[in-house]
């Protein structure tokens, strides 16, 4: 999961500070999410899925399909 977070961020040429601002956390906290040192709260996981236009299942590594689920 953590590799996907980094890959999504880097594919969009974003730094950790920019994604941390979306989640309203510090860069250090986001860095810990991305490295796996800190579990990501479900609200942050949902926010990341919405931000990247994907599903939480994709972020969690439960599917290899990055497309979001239909509403």
N, CA, C and O atoms as a GROMACS GRO file, in nm:
protein
  284
    1UNK      N    1   0.083  -0.120   0.000
    1UNK     CA    2   0.000   0.000   0.000
    1UNK      C    3   0.087   0.125   0.000
    1UNK      O    4   0.060   0.219  -0.074
    2UNK      N    5   0.189   0.125   0.081
    2UNK     CA    6   0.266   0.248   0.100
    2UNK      C    7   0.339   0.287  -0.028
    2UNK      O    8   0.355   0.406  -0.055
    3UNK      N    9   0.382   0.190  -0.104
    3UNK     CA   10   0.449   0.219  -0.231
    3UNK      C   11   0.352   0.289  -0.327
    3UNK      O   12   0.391   0.379  -0.401
    4UNK      N   13   0.227   0.246  -0.325
    4UNK     CA   14   0.127   0.308  -0.413
    4UNK      C   15   0.106   0.454  -0.377
    4UNK      O   16   0.090   0.538  -0.466
    5UNK      N   17   0.107   0.486  -0.249
    5UNK     CA   18   0.090   0.625  -0.209
    5UNK      C   19   0.203   0.711  -0.265
    5UNK      O   20   0.180   0.819  -0.318
    6UNK      N   21   0.323   0.661  -0.253
    6UNK     CA   22   0.438   0.736  -0.305
    6UNK      C   23   0.433   0.746  -0.457
    6UNK      O   24   0.458   0.853  -0.513
    7UNK      N   25   0.401   0.635  -0.522
    7UNK     CA   26   0.394   0.637  -0.669
    7UNK      C   27   0.289   0.735  -0.719
    7UNK      O   28   0.315   0.810  -0.812
    8UNK      N   29   0.170   0.735  -0.658
    8UNK     CA   30   0.065   0.828  -0.699
    8UNK      C   31   0.110   0.972  -0.680
    8UNK      O   32   0.087   1.057  -0.767
    9UNK      N   33   0.174   0.999  -0.567
    9UNK     CA   34   0.221   1.135  -0.540
    9UNK      C   35   0.327   1.178  -0.641
    9UNK      O   36   0.320   1.287  -0.696
   10UNK      N   37   0.424   1.090  -0.664
   10UNK     CA   38   0.533   1.124  -0.756
   10UNK      C   39   0.484   1.135  -0.901
   10UNK      O   40   0.533   1.218  -0.976
   11UNK      N   41   0.388   1.050  -0.940
   11UNK     CA   42   0.333   1.058  -1.076
   11UNK      C   43   0.269   1.193  -1.103
   11UNK      O   44   0.260   1.236  -1.218
   12UNK      N   45   0.224   1.260  -0.999
   12UNK     CA   46   0.161   1.391  -1.013
   12UNK      C   47   0.256   1.506  -0.980
   12UNK      O   48   0.215   1.621  -0.969
   13UNK      N   49   0.384   1.472  -0.965
   13UNK     CA   50   0.488   1.570  -0.933
   13UNK      C   51   0.455   1.652  -0.809
   13UNK      O   52   0.474   1.773  -0.806
   14UNK      N   53   0.404   1.583  -0.707
   14UNK     CA   54   0.373   1.648  -0.579
   14UNK      C   55   0.478   1.612  -0.476
   14UNK      O   56   0.536   1.503  -0.481
   15UNK      N   57   0.502   1.703  -0.383
   15UNK     CA   58   0.589   1.668  -0.272
   15UNK      C   59   0.502   1.627  -0.153
   15UNK      O   60   0.380   1.645  -0.155
   16UNK      N   61   0.565   1.574  -0.051
   16UNK     CA   62   0.490   1.528   0.065
   16UNK      C   63   0.416   1.642   0.134
   16UNK      O   64   0.306   1.622   0.186
   17UNK      N   65   0.473   1.759   0.133
   17UNK     CA   66   0.409   1.874   0.198
   17UNK      C   67   0.276   1.906   0.132
   17UNK      O   68   0.179   1.939   0.201
   18UNK      N   69   0.269   1.896   0.000
   18UNK     CA   70   0.144   1.926  -0.072
   18UNK      C   71   0.035   1.827  -0.036
   18UNK      O   72  -0.080   1.866  -0.014
   19UNK      N   73   0.068   1.700  -0.030
   19UNK     CA   74  -0.033   1.599   0.005
   19UNK      C   75  -0.069   1.610   0.153
   19UNK      O   76  -0.186   1.592   0.189
   20UNK      N   77   0.026   1.640   0.236
   20UNK     CA   78  -0.001   1.660   0.378
   20UNK      C   79  -0.100   1.774   0.399
   20UNK      O   80  -0.186   1.766   0.487
   21UNK      N   81  -0.088   1.878   0.320
   21UNK     CA   82  -0.180   1.992   0.331
   21UNK      C   83  -0.323   1.950   0.296
   21UNK      O   84  -0.418   1.997   0.359
   22UNK      N   85  -0.339   1.862   0.198
   22UNK     CA   86  -0.472   1.812   0.163
   22UNK      C   87  -0.534   1.738   0.281
   22UNK      O   88  -0.654   1.747   0.305
   23UNK      N   89  -0.450   1.665   0.355
   23UNK     CA   90  -0.498   1.585   0.469
   23UNK      C   91  -0.501   1.664   0.600
   23UNK      O   92  -0.547   1.613   0.702
   24UNK      N   93  -0.451   1.786   0.597
   24UNK     CA   94  -0.443   1.870   0.717
   24UNK      C   95  -0.357   1.805   0.826
   24UNK      O   96  -0.392   1.804   0.944
   25UNK      N   97  -0.243   1.749   0.782
   25UNK     CA   98  -0.145   1.692   0.874
   25UNK      C   99  -0.009   1.751   0.840
   25UNK      O  100   0.007   1.817   0.737
   26UNK      N  101   0.087   1.728   0.925
   26UNK     CA  102   0.222   1.778   0.898
   26UNK      C  103   0.290   1.690   0.793
   26UNK      O  104   0.247   1.577   0.767
   27UNK      N  105   0.395   1.743   0.734
   27UNK     CA  106   0.472   1.666   0.637
   27UNK      C  107   0.532   1.544   0.704
   27UNK      O  108   0.539   1.438   0.643
   28UNK      N  109   0.575   1.557   0.828
   28UNK     CA  110   0.634   1.445   0.901
   28UNK      C  111   0.532   1.333   0.921
   28UNK      O  112   0.565   1.215   0.908
   29UNK      N  113   0.408   1.370   0.953
   29UNK     CA  114   0.303   1.269   0.970
   29UNK      C  115   0.276   1.199   0.838
   29UNK      O  116   0.266   1.077   0.833
   30UNK      N  117   0.265   1.277   0.730
   30UNK     CA  118   0.240   1.214   0.601
   30UNK      C  119   0.356   1.123   0.561
   30UNK      O  120   0.335   1.015   0.506
   31UNK      N  121   0.476   1.166   0.589
   31UNK     CA  122   0.593   1.084   0.560
   31UNK      C  123   0.583   0.949   0.632
   31UNK      O  124   0.619   0.846   0.576
   32UNK      N  125   0.536   0.951   0.755
   32UNK     CA  126   0.518   0.826   0.831
   32UNK      C  127   0.407   0.739   0.771
   32UNK      O  128   0.418   0.617   0.772
   33UNK      N  129   0.302   0.802   0.718
   33UNK     CA  130   0.198   0.725   0.647
   33UNK      C  131   0.261   0.655   0.527
   33UNK      O  132   0.241   0.535   0.505
   34UNK      N  133   0.337   0.730   0.450
   34UNK     CA  134   0.394   0.680   0.325
   34UNK      C  135   0.499   0.572   0.349
   34UNK      O  136   0.515   0.483   0.266
   35UNK      N  137   0.569   0.579   0.458
   35UNK     CA  138   0.672   0.480   0.488
   35UNK      C  139   0.616   0.358   0.561
   35UNK      O  140   0.684   0.255   0.572
   36UNK      N  141   0.493   0.369   0.610
   36UNK     CA  142   0.433   0.258   0.684
   36UNK      C  143   0.463   0.261   0.832
   36UNK      O  144   0.426   0.169   0.905
   37UNK      N  145   0.529   0.366   0.878
   37UNK     CA  146   0.562   0.378   1.020
   37UNK      C  147   0.439   0.415   1.103
   37UNK      O  148   0.438   0.397   1.225
   38UNK      N  149   0.336   0.467   1.038
   38UNK     CA  150   0.214   0.510   1.106
   38UNK      C  151   0.095   0.466   1.022
   38UNK      O  152   0.092   0.489   0.901
   39UNK      N  153  -0.002   0.401   1.086
   39UNK     CA  154  -0.123   0.360   1.014
   39UNK      C  155  -0.203   0.482   0.971
   39UNK      O  156  -0.213   0.581   1.044
   40UNK      N  157  -0.259   0.474   0.852
   40UNK     CA  158  -0.337   0.585   0.798
   40UNK      C  159  -0.479   0.575   0.851
   40UNK      O  160  -0.543   0.471   0.836
   41UNK      N  161  -0.531   0.680   0.914
   41UNK     CA  162  -0.671   0.678   0.960
   41UNK      C  163  -0.765   0.663   0.840
   41UNK      O  164  -0.734   0.707   0.730
   42UNK      N  165  -0.879   0.601   0.863
   42UNK     CA  166  -0.972   0.576   0.754
   42UNK      C  167  -1.016   0.706   0.686
   42UNK      O  168  -1.033   0.708   0.564
   43UNK      N  169  -1.035   0.812   0.761
   43UNK     CA  170  -1.075   0.940   0.701
   43UNK      C  171  -0.967   0.991   0.605
   43UNK      O  172  -0.999   1.045   0.499
   44UNK      N  173  -0.842   0.975   0.640
   44UNK     CA  174  -0.732   1.017   0.554
   44UNK      C  175  -0.724   0.927   0.431
   44UNK      O  176  -0.695   0.974   0.321
   45UNK      N  177  -0.748   0.799   0.448
   45UNK     CA  178  -0.746   0.706   0.336
   45UNK      C  179  -0.855   0.741   0.236
   45UNK      O  180  -0.832   0.739   0.115
   46UNK      N  181  -0.973   0.772   0.285
   46UNK     CA  182  -1.084   0.813   0.198
   46UNK      C  183  -1.048   0.943   0.127
   46UNK      O  184  -1.072   0.957   0.007
   47UNK      N  185  -0.991   1.038   0.199
   47UNK     CA  186  -0.952   1.166   0.139
   47UNK      C  187  -0.848   1.146   0.030
   47UNK      O  188  -0.854   1.211  -0.074
   48UNK      N  189  -0.753   1.056   0.052
   48UNK     CA  190  -0.651   1.029  -0.050
   48UNK      C  191  -0.713   0.965  -0.174
   48UNK      O  192  -0.677   1.000  -0.286
   49UNK      N  193  -0.805   0.872  -0.154
   49UNK     CA  194  -0.871   0.808  -0.268
   49UNK      C  195  -0.948   0.912  -0.349
   49UNK      O  196  -0.944   0.910  -0.472
   50UNK      N  197  -1.016   1.002  -0.282
   50UNK     CA  198  -1.090   1.108  -0.353
   50UNK      C  199  -0.993   1.203  -0.424
   50UNK      O  200  -1.016   1.242  -0.538
   51UNK      N  201  -0.885   1.239  -0.357
   51UNK     CA  202  -0.786   1.330  -0.414
   51UNK      C  203  -0.723   1.272  -0.540
   51UNK      O  204  -0.706   1.343  -0.640
   52UNK      N  205  -0.689   1.143  -0.535
   52UNK     CA  206  -0.623   1.080  -0.650
   52UNK      C  207  -0.722   1.022  -0.750
   52UNK      O  208  -0.681   0.974  -0.856
   53UNK      N  209  -0.852   1.024  -0.720
   53UNK     CA  210  -0.951   0.971  -0.812
   53UNK      C  211  -0.943   0.821  -0.828
   53UNK      O  212  -0.954   0.769  -0.939
   54UNK      N  213  -0.924   0.752  -0.718
   54UNK     CA  214  -0.913   0.606  -0.720
   54UNK      C  215  -0.998   0.549  -0.606
   54UNK      O  216  -1.073   0.622  -0.543
   55UNK      N  217  -0.986   0.421  -0.581
   55UNK     CA  218  -1.062   0.359  -0.472
   55UNK      C  219  -0.971   0.333  -0.353
   55UNK      O  220  -0.849   0.324  -0.367
   56UNK      N  221  -1.030   0.320  -0.238
   56UNK     CA  222  -0.952   0.284  -0.120
   56UNK      C  223  -0.895   0.143  -0.137
   56UNK      O  224  -0.786   0.113  -0.088
   57UNK      N  225  -0.969   0.056  -0.206
   57UNK     CA  226  -0.918  -0.080  -0.231
   57UNK      C  227  -0.788  -0.075  -0.311
   57UNK      O  228  -0.697  -0.154  -0.286
   58UNK      N  229  -0.780   0.017  -0.406
   58UNK     CA  230  -0.656   0.031  -0.483
   58UNK      C  231  -0.542   0.078  -0.392
   58UNK      O  232  -0.431   0.025  -0.398
   59UNK      N  233  -0.570   0.177  -0.309
   59UNK     CA  234  -0.467   0.227  -0.218
   59UNK      C  235  -0.421   0.119  -0.121
   59UNK      O  236  -0.303   0.114  -0.085
   60UNK      N  237  -0.513   0.033  -0.080
   60UNK     CA  238  -0.481  -0.073   0.015
   60UNK      C  239  -0.418  -0.196  -0.051
   60UNK      O  240  -0.376  -0.288   0.018
   61UNK      N  241  -0.412  -0.196  -0.184
   61UNK     CA  242  -0.352  -0.309  -0.254
   61UNK      C  243  -0.446  -0.427  -0.271
   61UNK      O  244  -0.401  -0.538  -0.299
   62UNK      N  245  -0.576  -0.404  -0.254
   62UNK     CA  246  -0.673  -0.513  -0.268
   62UNK      C  247  -0.717  -0.534  -0.412
   62UNK      O  248  -0.777  -0.636  -0.444
   63UNK      N  249  -0.687  -0.439  -0.499
   63UNK     CA  250  -0.714  -0.450  -0.641
   63UNK      C  251  -0.602  -0.381  -0.718
   63UNK      O  252  -0.538  -0.290  -0.667
   64UNK      N  253  -0.581  -0.425  -0.839
   64UNK     CA  254  -0.480  -0.360  -0.922
   64UNK      C  255  -0.545  -0.261  -1.018
   64UNK      O  256  -0.476  -0.197  -1.097
   65UNK      N  257  -0.678  -0.249  -1.012
   65UNK     CA  258  -0.751  -0.155  -1.097
   65UNK      C  259  -0.760  -0.020  -1.026
   65UNK      O  260  -0.826  -0.009  -0.922
   66UNK      N  261  -0.696   0.084  -1.081
   66UNK     CA  262  -0.697   0.214  -1.014
   66UNK      C  263  -0.827   0.292  -1.032
   66UNK      O  264  -0.844   0.397  -0.969
   67UNK      N  265  -0.918   0.244  -1.117
   67UNK     CA  266  -1.043   0.317  -1.142
   67UNK      C  267  -1.129   0.320  -1.016
   67UNK      O  268  -1.140   0.220  -0.945
   68UNK      N  269  -1.190   0.435  -0.988
   68UNK     CA  270  -1.280   0.444  -0.871
   68UNK      C  271  -1.408   0.365  -0.898
   68UNK      O  272  -1.443   0.338  -1.013
   69UNK      N  273  -1.475   0.328  -0.792
   69UNK     CA  274  -1.602   0.258  -0.806
   69UNK      C  275  -1.709   0.357  -0.849
   69UNK      O  276  -1.705   0.473  -0.809
   70UNK      N  277  -1.805   0.312  -0.930
   70UNK     CA  278  -1.914   0.402  -0.968
   70UNK      C  279  -2.000   0.437  -0.847
   70UNK      O  280  -2.014   0.357  -0.754
   71UNK      N  281  -2.055   0.556  -0.849
   71UNK     CA  282  -2.141   0.598  -0.738
   71UNK      C  283  -2.280   0.546  -0.749
   71UNK      O  284  -2.364   0.572  -0.663
   0.00000   0.00000   0.00000
